[in-house]
């Protein structure tokens, strides 16, 4: 089975063809990063999650956060559910860990802006 993807590694947006029956071989890429993206996207898609959490005691009511590395795409909803229960107290600093090893992914959720 050949699956088609659009590469998101760079602005070129190469149209990739990933052959699952042939060891996930990738064609249509114009660079090695595209081949790596296509292979990884079919076998084990990951994303960096960005969101906000509640912030009490400050000028702003929400605080921007993100995972410090890509997490399995299938865990995104579980991580969002965990973030729904988070409430931080102002002040917060960029880089501050909000949730360590969130949902056993090995990734931390961190604050992205000092507030």
Phi and psi restraints in degrees (value plus and minus 20) as a CYANA .aco file:
   2 UNK   PHI    -126.1   -86.1
   2 UNK   PSI     105.8   145.8
   3 UNK   PHI    -129.0   -89.0
   3 UNK   PSI     123.9   163.9
   4 UNK   PHI    -125.4   -85.4
   4 UNK   PSI     117.6   157.6
   5 UNK   PHI    -157.1  -117.1
   5 UNK   PSI     139.4   179.4
   6 UNK   PHI    -128.1   -88.1
   6 UNK   PSI     104.5   144.5
   7 UNK   PHI     -88.9   -48.9
   7 UNK   PSI     116.4   156.4
   8 UNK   PHI    -134.3   -94.3
   8 UNK   PSI      -7.6    32.4
   9 UNK   PHI     -89.7   -49.7
   9 UNK   PSI     -58.3   -18.3
  10 UNK   PHI    -157.2  -117.2
  10 UNK   PSI     154.3   194.3
  11 UNK   PHI     -88.2   -48.2
  11 UNK   PSI     -31.3     8.7
  12 UNK   PHI     -81.4   -41.4
  12 UNK   PSI     -57.9   -17.9
  13 UNK   PHI      45.6    85.6
  13 UNK   PSI      27.0    67.0
  14 UNK   PHI     -77.5   -37.5
  14 UNK   PSI     123.0   163.0
  15 UNK   PHI    -108.9   -68.9
  15 UNK   PSI      91.5   131.5
  16 UNK   PHI    -116.1   -76.1
  16 UNK   PSI     127.5   167.5
  17 UNK   PHI    -143.2  -103.2
  17 UNK   PSI      97.6   137.6
  18 UNK   PHI    -130.9   -90.9
  18 UNK   PSI      98.4   138.4
  19 UNK   PHI    -113.2   -73.2
  19 UNK   PSI      81.8   121.8
  20 UNK   PHI     -86.6   -46.6
  20 UNK   PSI     -48.5    -8.5
  21 UNK   PHI    -100.8   -60.8
  21 UNK   PSI     -31.6     8.4
  22 UNK   PHI    -138.5   -98.5
  22 UNK   PSI      33.2    73.2
  23 UNK   PHI      37.4    77.4
  23 UNK   PSI      16.6    56.6
  24 UNK   PHI      36.9    76.9
  24 UNK   PSI      19.5    59.5
  25 UNK   PHI     -89.3   -49.3
  25 UNK   PSI     123.6   163.6
  26 UNK   PHI    -136.8   -96.8
  26 UNK   PSI     111.7   151.7
  27 UNK   PHI    -147.1  -107.1
  27 UNK   PSI     142.6   182.6
  28 UNK   PHI      75.0   115.0
  28 UNK   PSI     -27.6    12.4
  29 UNK   PHI    -103.4   -63.4
  29 UNK   PSI     128.4   168.4
  30 UNK   PHI    -123.5   -83.5
  30 UNK   PSI     -19.8    20.2
  31 UNK   PHI    -171.5  -131.5
  31 UNK   PSI     143.6   183.6
  32 UNK   PHI     -82.7   -42.7
  32 UNK   PSI     -49.5    -9.5
  33 UNK   PHI     -84.1   -44.1
  33 UNK   PSI     -54.5   -14.5
  34 UNK   PHI     -85.4   -45.4
  34 UNK   PSI     -59.7   -19.7
  35 UNK   PHI     -84.4   -44.4
  35 UNK   PSI     -62.7   -22.7
  36 UNK   PHI     -83.9   -43.9
  36 UNK   PSI     -63.0   -23.0
  37 UNK   PHI     -80.5   -40.5
  37 UNK   PSI     -68.7   -28.7
  38 UNK   PHI     -80.7   -40.7
  38 UNK   PSI     -64.1   -24.1
  39 UNK   PHI     -82.5   -42.5
  39 UNK   PSI     -68.2   -28.2
  40 UNK   PHI     -88.2   -48.2
  40 UNK   PSI     -58.7   -18.7
  41 UNK   PHI     -84.6   -44.6
  41 UNK   PSI     -53.6   -13.6
  42 UNK   PHI    -100.6   -60.6
  42 UNK   PSI     -63.4   -23.4
  43 UNK   PHI     -98.3   -58.3
  43 UNK   PSI     -62.6   -22.6
  44 UNK   PHI    -174.0  -134.0
  44 UNK   PSI      57.4    97.4
  45 UNK   PHI     -86.4   -46.4
  45 UNK   PSI     117.3   157.3
  46 UNK   PHI    -152.0  -112.0
  46 UNK   PSI     139.6   179.6
  47 UNK   PHI    -166.0  -126.0
  47 UNK   PSI     132.1   172.1
  48 UNK   PHI    -108.9   -68.9
  48 UNK   PSI     106.4   146.4
  49 UNK   PHI    -113.5   -73.5
  49 UNK   PSI     108.6   148.6
  50 UNK   PHI    -138.2   -98.2
  50 UNK   PSI     121.5   161.5
  51 UNK   PHI    -181.8  -141.8
  51 UNK   PSI    -184.8  -144.8
  52 UNK   PHI    -155.9  -115.9
  52 UNK   PSI     138.2   178.2
  53 UNK   PHI    -150.7  -110.7
  53 UNK   PSI     144.3   184.3
  54 UNK   PHI     -84.2   -44.2
  54 UNK   PSI     124.8   164.8
  55 UNK   PHI    -153.6  -113.6
  55 UNK   PSI     101.5   141.5
  56 UNK   PHI    -125.7   -85.7
  56 UNK   PSI     130.1   170.1
  57 UNK   PHI      62.2   102.2
  57 UNK   PSI      -4.0    36.0
  58 UNK   PHI    -156.5  -116.5
  58 UNK   PSI    -193.2  -153.2
  59 UNK   PHI     -89.0   -49.0
  59 UNK   PSI     -53.7   -13.7
  60 UNK   PHI    -125.5   -85.5
  60 UNK   PSI     128.2   168.2
  61 UNK   PHI    -113.8   -73.8
  61 UNK   PSI     -35.4     4.6
  62 UNK   PHI    -147.2  -107.2
  62 UNK   PSI     130.0   170.0
  63 UNK   PHI    -146.1  -106.1
  63 UNK   PSI     107.8   147.8
  64 UNK   PHI     -93.3   -53.3
  64 UNK   PSI     117.5   157.5
  65 UNK   PHI    -158.3  -118.3
  65 UNK   PSI     143.0   183.0
  66 UNK   PHI    -176.1  -136.1
  66 UNK   PSI     143.4   183.4
  67 UNK   PHI     -97.8   -57.8
  67 UNK   PSI     126.6   166.6
  68 UNK   PHI    -102.4   -62.4
  68 UNK   PSI     -19.2    20.8
  69 UNK   PHI    -180.2  -140.2
  69 UNK   PSI     149.0   189.0
  70 UNK   PHI     -87.8   -47.8
  70 UNK   PSI     122.4   162.4
  71 UNK   PHI    -141.0  -101.0
  71 UNK   PSI     138.1   178.1
  72 UNK   PHI     -78.0   -38.0
  72 UNK   PSI     114.1   154.1
  73 UNK   PHI     -76.6   -36.6
  73 UNK   PSI     -53.7   -13.7
  74 UNK   PHI     -88.5   -48.5
  74 UNK   PSI     -33.5     6.5
  75 UNK   PHI    -117.1   -77.1
  75 UNK   PSI     -22.9    17.1
  76 UNK   PHI     -78.8   -38.8
  76 UNK   PSI     -63.9   -23.9
  77 UNK   PHI     -88.2   -48.2
  77 UNK   PSI     -55.2   -15.2
  78 UNK   PHI     -85.3   -45.3
  78 UNK   PSI     -60.8   -20.8
  79 UNK   PHI     -86.4   -46.4
  79 UNK   PSI     -62.3   -22.3
  80 UNK   PHI     -80.9   -40.9
  80 UNK   PSI     -59.3   -19.3
  81 UNK   PHI     -83.2   -43.2
  81 UNK   PSI     -60.8   -20.8
  82 UNK   PHI     -85.3   -45.3
  82 UNK   PSI     -58.8   -18.8
  83 UNK   PHI     -88.0   -48.0
  83 UNK   PSI     -47.0    -7.0
  84 UNK   PHI     -82.5   -42.5
  84 UNK   PSI     -45.3    -5.3
  85 UNK   PHI    -112.0   -72.0
  85 UNK   PSI     -20.8    19.2
  86 UNK   PHI    -108.9   -68.9
  86 UNK   PSI     114.9   154.9
  87 UNK   PHI    -157.7  -117.7
  87 UNK   PSI      97.7   137.7
  88 UNK   PHI    -116.6   -76.6
  88 UNK   PSI     137.0   177.0
  89 UNK   PHI    -127.1   -87.1
  89 UNK   PSI     108.6   148.6
  90 UNK   PHI     -89.3   -49.3
  90 UNK   PSI     124.0   164.0
  91 UNK   PHI    -106.0   -66.0
  91 UNK   PSI     135.3   175.3
  92 UNK   PHI    -145.2  -105.2
  92 UNK   PSI     134.3   174.3
  93 UNK   PHI    -137.2   -97.2
  93 UNK   PSI     123.1   163.1
  94 UNK   PHI     -75.7   -35.7
  94 UNK   PSI     114.1   154.1
  95 UNK   PHI      73.6   113.6
  95 UNK   PSI     -32.2     7.8
  96 UNK   PHI     -82.7   -42.7
  96 UNK   PSI     113.5   153.5
  97 UNK   PHI     -98.1   -58.1
  97 UNK   PSI     106.1   146.1
  98 UNK   PHI    -113.9   -73.9
  98 UNK   PSI     -68.8   -28.8
  99 UNK   PHI    -155.7  -115.7
  99 UNK   PSI     100.3   140.3
 100 UNK   PHI    -106.6   -66.6
 100 UNK   PSI     122.3   162.3
 101 UNK   PHI      25.3    65.3
 101 UNK   PSI      32.8    72.8
 102 UNK   PHI     -78.6   -38.6
 102 UNK   PSI     106.9   146.9
 103 UNK   PHI      30.9    70.9
 103 UNK   PSI      16.0    56.0
 104 UNK   PHI      36.7    76.7
 104 UNK   PSI      16.1    56.1
 105 UNK   PHI    -115.2   -75.2
 105 UNK   PSI     -32.8     7.2
 106 UNK   PHI      65.7   105.7
 106 UNK   PSI     -25.6    14.4
 107 UNK   PHI    -118.8   -78.8
 107 UNK   PSI     129.7   169.7
 108 UNK   PHI    -125.6   -85.6
 108 UNK   PSI     126.9   166.9
 109 UNK   PHI    -113.2   -73.2
 109 UNK   PSI     107.0   147.0
 110 UNK   PHI    -144.0  -104.0
 110 UNK   PSI     135.5   175.5
 111 UNK   PHI     -93.1   -53.1
 111 UNK   PSI     118.5   158.5
 112 UNK   PHI    -125.9   -85.9
 112 UNK   PSI     -26.5    13.5
 113 UNK   PHI    -167.6  -127.6
 113 UNK   PSI     111.7   151.7
 114 UNK   PHI     -90.2   -50.2
 114 UNK   PSI     108.3   148.3
